């Protein structure tokens, strides 16, 4: 196998804090301060608007407020995403060359790994073009990503247990009738540990990389806190890399360097 890959399974946190931590991982990886990382994250009910989208164009803002659905803006490319405790949100932050020479190749290899993990449930999961995984013609996993300097970042979702009426109540566009959750196919809701174990086993086999469990470092959490305080993840703010954000990255990088010194 090639070099090990770090596995973060972060506990429940707000939508904006989740997004700020993603942004911190990308910034620090681009600065060569952290290794390749797979993160499994847990969200409350939330709508994550695309980086360049208008929130009001894709979701009913008043309905979100009334239903206490959090609203946040993603920092990487891709469209709007609905998140909830019944949806596993995952992200890969890694050296791009390890997965392919182009963005389509990156997406294909990353999502092939997700398909391999889901297939371990005994389901006929298979890769579909445009970075999706399907079972019986219905989407169960979808992703999007980009190349940011030397780093590739892909973020996606696995539908575990989803009530479509939740989405219909707040979305301006009807949810895809081609989507289905794991619970629809299994007849039960898999536990978080079962899902994590099978996904990681499938990914390890497909990517030929061992996963090493870890926790976010102090430098990562400090940078995430700073980015959050500067408005990263706010549904009303476009993503811009301000001078203050750059200074936060430099400070976190220095902290990471000190943490790794013997």
Buried (B, 14 or more C-beta within 10 A) or exposed (E): EEEEBBBBBBEEBBBBBBBBBBBBBBBBBBBEBBBBBBBBBBBBBBBBBBBEBEBEEBBBBEBBEEEEBBBBBBBBBBBBBBBBEBBBBBBBBBBBEBBBEEBEEBBBBBBBBBBBBBBBBEBEBBBBEEBBBBBEEBBBBBBBBBBBEEBBBBBBBBBBBBEBEBBEBBBEEEBEEEBBBBBBBBEEBBEBEBBBBBBBBBBBBBBEBEBEEBEBBEBBBBBBBBBBEBBBBBBEEEBEEEEEBEEBBEBBBEBBEEEEEE
